[in-house]
Amino acid sequence: MMNADEYEAAFHGITLPATAELFPGTVVSDVPAFINNSISLLRTVSNPRQTDVIRYRLDRLLELTSQSPGEAHQPV
């Protein structure tokens, strides 16, 4: 399980889309702001019920950004 600093390092220097569909019906309209807000929440929130969801979405975004441009973005 990654912590806030590890997520920050993972997203540093990679090309991010402006928007991303994490799952059907779950669209991030401002990816950089989503990442910044999510990392800030990981640093301040200690409730696993909240942090697990944040990590799940950040993991999905990392997965999508690591796919080649021609690959289909299918939810896992």
Rosetta silent file (secondary structure, phi, psi, omega in degrees, C-alpha in Angstrom):
SEQUENCE: MMNADEYEAAFHGITLPATAELFPGTVVSDVPAFINNSISLLRTVSNPRQTDVIRYRLDRLLELTSQSPGEAHQPV
SCORE:     score description
SCORE:     0.000 S_00000001
   1 L     0.000  126.004 -177.599    0.000    0.000    0.000 S_00000001
   2 L   -82.055  150.324  174.397    1.514    3.309   -1.094 S_00000001
   3 L  -101.232  179.394 -175.168    1.662    6.398    1.089 S_00000001
   4 H   -58.842  -42.833 -179.751    1.183   10.022    0.016 S_00000001
   5 H   -64.251  -37.505  178.824    4.874   10.587   -0.733 S_00000001
   6 H   -67.752  -39.925  175.890    5.034    7.464   -2.892 S_00000001
   7 H   -64.760  -42.302  179.539    2.007    8.564   -4.913 S_00000001
   8 H   -59.312  -43.521  178.376    3.510   12.010   -5.326 S_00000001
   9 H   -66.854  -37.803 -178.487    6.719   10.465   -6.652 S_00000001
  10 H   -65.583  -35.533 -179.159    4.807    8.088   -8.928 S_00000001
  11 H   -87.727  -13.212 -177.761    2.921   10.920  -10.622 S_00000001
  12 L   -67.520  127.560  173.594    5.927   13.244  -10.810 S_00000001
  13 L    81.853    2.106  177.916    7.202   13.762  -14.339 S_00000001
  14 L   -98.647  153.171  178.252    4.586   11.710  -16.182 S_00000001
  15 L   -76.338  123.963 -178.411    2.278   13.094  -18.827 S_00000001
  16 L  -108.001  140.659  173.586   -1.198   13.448  -17.386 S_00000001
  17 L   -72.715  158.588  176.822   -4.422   13.709  -19.347 S_00000001
  18 L   -68.461  -40.536  177.745   -6.642   16.713  -18.704 S_00000001
  19 L  -130.758  161.393  178.800   -9.545   14.383  -17.903 S_00000001
  20 E  -152.511  139.618  173.018   -9.793   10.670  -17.196 S_00000001
  21 E   -99.362  105.013 -178.237  -12.561    8.108  -16.895 S_00000001
  22 E   -70.072  -43.326  179.780  -11.478    5.899  -14.032 S_00000001
  23 E  -147.774  164.358  175.889  -14.502    3.639  -14.300 S_00000001
  24 L   -56.238  122.344  179.433  -17.815    3.910  -16.148 S_00000001
  25 L    88.439   -5.881  178.064  -19.516    6.901  -14.580 S_00000001
  26 E  -115.195   94.826 -176.097  -16.434    8.005  -12.621 S_00000001
  27 E  -113.000  131.387  174.933  -14.850   10.849  -14.558 S_00000001
  28 E   -98.751  116.892 -174.587  -12.102   13.102  -13.253 S_00000001
  29 L   -87.908  -17.949  177.705  -12.465   16.447  -15.022 S_00000001
  30 L  -138.549   89.935 -172.333   -9.221   18.014  -13.707 S_00000001
  31 H   -60.476  -48.477  179.276   -6.599   15.302  -13.241 S_00000001
  32 H   -58.290  -41.286  178.491   -3.808   17.461  -11.714 S_00000001
  33 H   -66.279  -39.452  177.852   -6.220   18.939   -9.146 S_00000001
  34 H   -59.132  -45.476 -179.441   -7.592   15.448   -8.392 S_00000001
  35 H   -63.949  -48.156 -179.872   -4.079   14.157   -7.705 S_00000001
  36 H   -59.818  -45.334  179.986   -3.158   17.132   -5.495 S_00000001
  37 H   -65.267  -41.731 -179.285   -6.398   16.903   -3.507 S_00000001
  38 H   -64.426  -43.403  179.420   -6.149   13.138   -3.114 S_00000001
  39 H   -65.688  -39.935  176.833   -2.554   13.295   -1.881 S_00000001
  40 H   -60.967  -42.178  178.581   -3.459   16.066    0.570 S_00000001
  41 H   -64.729  -39.932  178.595   -6.303   13.938    1.907 S_00000001
  42 H   -60.801  -32.378 -179.400   -4.010   10.932    2.326 S_00000001
  43 H   -76.463  -24.628 -172.838   -1.737   13.103    4.469 S_00000001
  44 H  -109.970  -24.343 -176.721   -4.532   14.389    6.715 S_00000001
  45 L   -96.546  135.116 -179.608   -7.174   11.645    6.920 S_00000001
  46 L  -111.480   -4.413 -178.232   -6.508    8.589    9.059 S_00000001
  47 L   -77.952  116.711 -179.248   -9.776    6.692    8.569 S_00000001
  48 H   -58.018  -29.771  178.751   -9.109    3.606    6.402 S_00000001
  49 H   -62.361  -31.228  178.529  -12.661    3.727    5.022 S_00000001
  50 H   -87.317  -44.898 -175.869  -11.766    7.050    3.405 S_00000001
  51 H   -69.405  -30.731  178.252   -8.124    6.443    2.508 S_00000001
  52 H   -61.946  -40.034  179.408   -8.819    3.073    0.860 S_00000001
  53 H   -67.511  -41.624  178.845  -11.126    4.740   -1.674 S_00000001
  54 H   -61.907  -47.023  179.325   -8.573    7.470   -2.384 S_00000001
  55 H   -62.765  -40.589  179.947   -5.817    4.895   -2.926 S_00000001
  56 H   -58.649  -44.672 -179.545   -8.093    2.796   -5.136 S_00000001
  57 H   -72.274  -39.632  176.306   -8.751    5.750   -7.444 S_00000001
  58 H   -64.269  -39.986  176.364   -5.124    6.888   -7.495 S_00000001
  59 H   -60.761  -42.392  179.175   -4.049    3.317   -8.330 S_00000001
  60 H   -64.225  -41.489  178.491   -6.545    3.244  -11.187 S_00000001
  61 H   -64.360  -40.901  175.405   -5.263    6.562  -12.521 S_00000001
  62 H   -60.472  -41.751  178.120   -1.692    5.265  -12.386 S_00000001
  63 H   -60.973  -44.895 -179.162   -2.817    2.191  -14.283 S_00000001
  64 H   -66.346  -39.767 -178.420   -4.481    4.306  -16.964 S_00000001
  65 H   -73.441  -19.064  179.055   -1.500    6.633  -17.378 S_00000001
  66 H   -88.966  -10.971  178.092    0.865    3.679  -17.766 S_00000001
  67 L   -73.946  149.658  176.122   -1.150    2.136  -20.631 S_00000001
  68 L   -68.543  154.218 -175.498   -0.027    2.797  -24.155 S_00000001
  69 L   -56.912  -29.672 -177.918   -2.130    5.383  -26.014 S_00000001
  70 L   -84.832   -9.584 -177.756   -3.768    2.765  -28.263 S_00000001
  71 L   -74.669  146.306  175.763   -4.859    0.486  -25.445 S_00000001
  72 L   -72.958  142.289  179.352   -8.473    0.407  -24.390 S_00000001
  73 L   -96.749   87.177 -177.938   -9.089    1.826  -20.934 S_00000001
  74 L  -100.276  136.681  176.337  -11.137   -0.924  -19.373 S_00000001
  75 L   -63.465  150.840  176.698  -12.019   -0.950  -15.677 S_00000001
  76 L   -98.004    0.000    0.000  -10.567   -3.718  -13.571 S_00000001
